[in-house]
Amino acid sequence: MYIPHEGGGDMVETGDVEGRLCGELAASIARHVTKHSQDGAPGCKGATFYHYSMSAFEAATVALTKFGLLAPVPRADRPGETWYCQHALTMDADAMPKYLAGRVGKDDPRFAELLEAYLGVVCGYGDPPMPTGRQPFDCLEIHRNAARMLAEAGYLEPVGDQYRWTDKIGPTMVAGYFWKEDFESLAEIEERDLEAESDEIVRTMPDRIVQIFKEQADVISMTIVLSKLWRDGAWRLDALPESGNEWITLPAPCILLAQRVLKKFRAKYGIA
């Protein structure tokens, strides 16, 4: 196994929060992207991952490489390849905060890319993902070190035992397609829309559909029925045959809506 050398770089005189924040963000990214590594424990020097041309992981590859924390692993079939190949950590994730604290000064041009990569990986693909909404959220232990530094830098604010994103993170959230241009959370918009639509579906559900689901209430059946009979905010029973199951086909991609509707349907009609 090829283990790249540790990233170099001169020490800089800095006590600024930027270096410490960069270190925690980089460490968090490193642990997440290498969690399925077969070349070493996740987050440890030599642990590898491949970006699979996914934008969040491509951004992570670029950002970590610019800080000297990641290096390409040579391929036997293409020795000069530095992009379409595995990449390996050049040091343990646990060492990154201290390492970057002494090497990253204020207004480092690499910081913006690292912050966007952090949101893309940790908020987009975290296990579990860090919330991107504007409401206060519980911070899990795996996110806590980075959250403390993000709060010290003004990107998060403590709310009791929770945290809430501030407007300072707005441009990066917009760039990562987590927020709209007015800094409204897309996840919270989608949640409000899902809640409102599922309420309307259950409220207006025709008796014939109610009877069907009193007899067979499962997510797949609900998904199929909604894909066929719920159109533009209203039930369209003209698509339902008089009898038989010929309307059952592969479900449309509305499984989240179906799950929400089924939960409310069961609560309304007392179905366990």
C-alpha positions, 0 to 999 in steps of 0.5 A: 500500500502506498502511503503519501508523505505528510503535507509540508508548509511553513508555520505561520504566526497566527492565533486566529480562529481560521486555522483552528476552524480549518483543522476541525472542518478538514478532520470532519471531512476526512473522517466522513469520506474515508468511512468505507476505506479498505486501506486503513481505519477511517480517518487514519493516515493512509485511509483512502476514498474515491470521489466517483465524480460526485460533486461533494466528494470532488470538492472534498478531494480538491480542498483537502489536497490544497491543504496537503492532507490528501494525495493521489495513490498511483495506479498501476495501469495509469501511473501519472493519473492524479484525479481518477484514482484513489486518494489517501490521507497524509495524516490522521484526522485527529492531527489535522486541527493542530497541524492547520492551526499553525499553518493557516492565517486569516483570509486564507483563500483556501478556506472558502472551498474547504467550508463549502466542501464541509457542507457538501459532505457532512450536511449532504452525505453525513451519517447522519447528516448535519442539519441545514435548516434555520431552526436550532438543532441538536448537535451530535457528538461527531459534529461537536468539535467542528460546531464549536469552532463554527460558532466561535467564527460566527457561522453558528450560534449557540441556543441553549444546548443546541446550535443555529446557523447564522446569516454568515454561513448564507453565501456558502449554503446558497453555493451548496444549494442548501439555501435560496438566495434569500437565505431560506432553507430549502430543506425547511421549505420542502418539509413545510410543503410535504406537511401541507400536502400530506394533510390535504391528501388525508383530509380530502381522501375519497371514501373509496380510497379510505376503504382500500387503505383500511384493508391494506395500509402499506407504503408501497400501495400508498405510493402507487395510489398517489402516483396514479390518483393524486394530481395537482393537489386533488384526487383524480378518481377517473384513473381508478378502474371499477375493480381489479388491480390493473392500475398497480405498476411501478411506483412514482418517486413520491415515497416520502409523501406516501410515508407521511400520508400513511402515518397520518391516515393510520392516526386518523383511523386508529390503525396500528 
